[in-house]
Amino acid sequence: MAEAFLLPMIVPTERQRKGLDALLKMSWTLVSAFTAALELGSRHCPSSSFTIELFLCGLYLRQGKRALKYFDTQGAYKSMVKELCGTDVEEPFLRRLVVSLTRRNAVSIAVRFDEQFVDVLCEANRLRSEARRRKIELRDFMRALAMNRNAVEALALRRGLALKAPLP
């Protein structure tokens, strides 16, 4: 009789499933920011979780002024980007990143997400759904971030970041 070969199967929790669903519903703007942040995070802090701060760095690199307009503390935002990204924010890096983003090759990654990032992303997906939009847009993510008191307080404490009130 032949032996059965069993592969271990990891079943995501409901919360993880919602987070993955939200990732799949991000707009191209957010996907490109996410990809930039993953690239930077893998180089500068490979053993840490993917955080809201890293995602905000990706937003800054891909959207610049569009991301800055949501913050009262733009100097603190730029300082965070320099601290977390180092000198990788130079133009040649961005050009290489744009080229890699436009190639639609499948990529497999293993990422550990910070709990607050997942919470904000799931809330952004809920806001997207309520507005009957197909994709999560920058405004959805920033509104979801503003609604998460713990995330806002953590950004203020760790980075000196303050969101504008009301959001643009």
C-alpha positions as a Python dict, from the first residue, in 0.01 Angstrom:
ca = {
    (1, 'M'): (0, 0, 0),
    (2, 'A'): (132, 344, -93),
    (3, 'E'): (201, 593, 182),
    (4, 'A'): (-2, 909, 188),
    (5, 'F'): (197, 1227, 165),
    (6, 'L'): (33, 1504, 364),
    (7, 'L'): (125, 1866, 324),
    (8, 'P'): (77, 2096, 619),
    (9, 'M'): (-202, 2341, 555),
    (10, 'I'): (-227, 2680, 715),
    (11, 'V'): (-581, 2810, 734),
    (12, 'P'): (-602, 3186, 785),
    (13, 'T'): (-811, 3327, 1066),
    (14, 'E'): (-1114, 3540, 977),
    (15, 'R'): (-916, 3856, 1055),
    (16, 'Q'): (-625, 3744, 835),
    (17, 'R'): (-869, 3660, 555),
    (18, 'K'): (-1021, 4008, 578),
    (19, 'G'): (-673, 4162, 569),
    (20, 'L'): (-580, 3961, 259),
    (21, 'D'): (-908, 4057, 95),
    (22, 'A'): (-832, 4424, 165),
    (23, 'L'): (-483, 4389, 12),
    (24, 'L'): (-641, 4256, -306),
    (25, 'K'): (-877, 4554, -323),
    (26, 'M'): (-613, 4826, -305),
    (27, 'S'): (-596, 5079, -589),
    (28, 'W'): (-288, 5089, -811),
    (29, 'T'): (-168, 5393, -612),
    (30, 'L'): (-175, 5195, -288),
    (31, 'V'): (-34, 4879, -447),
    (32, 'S'): (266, 5074, -577),
    (33, 'A'): (316, 5231, -231),
    (34, 'F'): (286, 4887, -72),
    (35, 'T'): (541, 4743, -314),
    (36, 'A'): (785, 5029, -251),
    (37, 'A'): (745, 4982, 123),
    (38, 'L'): (801, 4604, 95),
    (39, 'E'): (1117, 4663, -106),
    (40, 'L'): (1250, 4912, 146),
    (41, 'G'): (1142, 4711, 447),
    (42, 'S'): (1313, 4398, 322),
    (43, 'R'): (1641, 4591, 295),
    (44, 'H'): (1631, 4808, 606),
    (45, 'C'): (1438, 4605, 862),
    (46, 'P'): (1401, 4251, 727),
    (47, 'S'): (1311, 4085, 1057),
    (48, 'S'): (1045, 4331, 1166),
    (49, 'S'): (675, 4346, 1085),
    (50, 'F'): (529, 4550, 802),
    (51, 'T'): (405, 4859, 983),
    (52, 'I'): (193, 5164, 912),
    (53, 'E'): (516, 5367, 918),
    (54, 'L'): (666, 5159, 637),
    (55, 'F'): (347, 5192, 436),
    (56, 'L'): (347, 5569, 488),
    (57, 'C'): (707, 5575, 359),
    (58, 'G'): (594, 5390, 48),
    (59, 'L'): (311, 5641, 5),
    (60, 'Y'): (556, 5928, 28),
    (61, 'L'): (792, 5771, -224),
    (62, 'R'): (515, 5702, -473),
    (63, 'Q'): (278, 5995, -408),
    (64, 'G'): (489, 6271, -250),
    (65, 'K'): (270, 6578, -199),
    (66, 'R'): (-54, 6379, -222),
    (67, 'A'): (53, 6184, 88),
    (68, 'L'): (191, 6489, 268),
    (69, 'K'): (-137, 6682, 240),
    (70, 'Y'): (-294, 6458, 508),
    (71, 'F'): (-40, 6560, 776),
    (72, 'D'): (10, 6874, 983),
    (73, 'T'): (365, 6764, 1063),
    (74, 'Q'): (522, 6733, 720),
    (75, 'G'): (875, 6778, 853),
    (76, 'A'): (828, 6483, 1088),
    (77, 'Y'): (689, 6278, 798),
    (78, 'K'): (995, 6350, 582),
    (79, 'S'): (1226, 6271, 876),
    (80, 'M'): (1056, 5935, 924),
    (81, 'V'): (1103, 5855, 555),
    (82, 'K'): (1474, 5942, 572),
    (83, 'E'): (1521, 5737, 889),
    (84, 'L'): (1340, 5427, 763),
    (85, 'C'): (1447, 5444, 399),
    (86, 'G'): (1799, 5576, 426),
    (87, 'T'): (1940, 5695, 96),
    (88, 'D'): (1714, 5467, -108),
    (89, 'V'): (1482, 5756, -182),
    (90, 'E'): (1704, 5868, -467),
    (91, 'E'): (1566, 5888, -821),
    (92, 'P'): (1750, 5583, -969),
    (93, 'F'): (1589, 5358, -706),
    (94, 'L'): (1246, 5495, -791),
    (95, 'R'): (1301, 5444, -1163),
    (96, 'R'): (1403, 5080, -1104),
    (97, 'L'): (1098, 5033, -884),
    (98, 'V'): (861, 5173, -1147),
    (99, 'V'): (1011, 4938, -1407),
    (100, 'S'): (970, 4639, -1177),
    (101, 'L'): (610, 4739, -1097),
    (102, 'T'): (514, 4759, -1463),
    (103, 'R'): (630, 4404, -1529),
    (104, 'R'): (336, 4190, -1433),
    (105, 'N'): (541, 3896, -1306),
    (106, 'A'): (405, 3685, -1024),
    (107, 'V'): (599, 3721, -703),
    (108, 'S'): (578, 3518, -386),
    (109, 'I'): (651, 3695, -59),
    (110, 'A'): (631, 3616, 310),
    (111, 'V'): (538, 3918, 520),
    (112, 'R'): (447, 3955, 884),
    (113, 'F'): (198, 4240, 919),
    (114, 'D'): (170, 4462, 1222),
    (115, 'E'): (-173, 4431, 1388),
    (116, 'Q'): (-245, 4804, 1356),
    (117, 'F'): (-171, 4799, 984),
    (118, 'V'): (-417, 4511, 936),
    (119, 'D'): (-681, 4695, 1142),
    (120, 'V'): (-644, 5013, 937),
    (121, 'L'): (-646, 4822, 609),
    (122, 'C'): (-962, 4632, 703),
    (123, 'E'): (-1133, 4957, 806),
    (124, 'A'): (-1027, 5116, 475),
    (125, 'N'): (-1185, 4822, 295),
    (126, 'R'): (-1508, 4876, 491),
    (127, 'L'): (-1508, 5246, 395),
    (128, 'R'): (-1449, 5149, 32),
    (129, 'S'): (-1743, 4911, 44),
    (130, 'E'): (-1973, 5171, 201),
    (131, 'A'): (-1882, 5419, -72),
    (132, 'R'): (-1949, 5149, -335),
    (133, 'R'): (-1604, 5180, -489),
    (134, 'R'): (-1420, 4885, -640),
    (135, 'K'): (-1078, 4971, -497),
    (136, 'I'): (-942, 5112, -170),
    (137, 'E'): (-811, 5460, -246),
    (138, 'L'): (-567, 5683, -60),
    (139, 'R'): (-851, 5879, 103),
    (140, 'D'): (-1004, 5555, 236),
    (141, 'F'): (-675, 5448, 393),
    (142, 'M'): (-611, 5789, 549),
    (143, 'R'): (-967, 5812, 689),
    (144, 'A'): (-932, 5462, 833),
    (145, 'L'): (-601, 5563, 988),
    (146, 'A'): (-758, 5873, 1141),
    (147, 'M'): (-1036, 5657, 1290),
    (148, 'N'): (-787, 5426, 1463),
    (149, 'R'): (-704, 5615, 1781),
    (150, 'N'): (-431, 5370, 1888),
    (151, 'A'): (-251, 5398, 1554),
    (152, 'V'): (-275, 5779, 1554),
    (153, 'E'): (-140, 5799, 1909),
    (154, 'A'): (143, 5558, 1827),
    (155, 'L'): (244, 5764, 1522),
    (156, 'A'): (240, 6081, 1733),
    (157, 'L'): (449, 5921, 2009),
    (158, 'R'): (704, 5737, 1794),
    (159, 'R'): (733, 5975, 1499),
    (160, 'G'): (577, 6308, 1596),
    (161, 'L'): (320, 6269, 1316),
    (162, 'A'): (-17, 6445, 1338),
    (163, 'L'): (-297, 6404, 1088),
    (164, 'K'): (-485, 6712, 971),
    (165, 'A'): (-828, 6759, 1119),
    (166, 'P'): (-1047, 6742, 925),
    (167, 'L'): (-880, 6533, 660),
    (168, 'P'): (-865, 6685, 309),
}
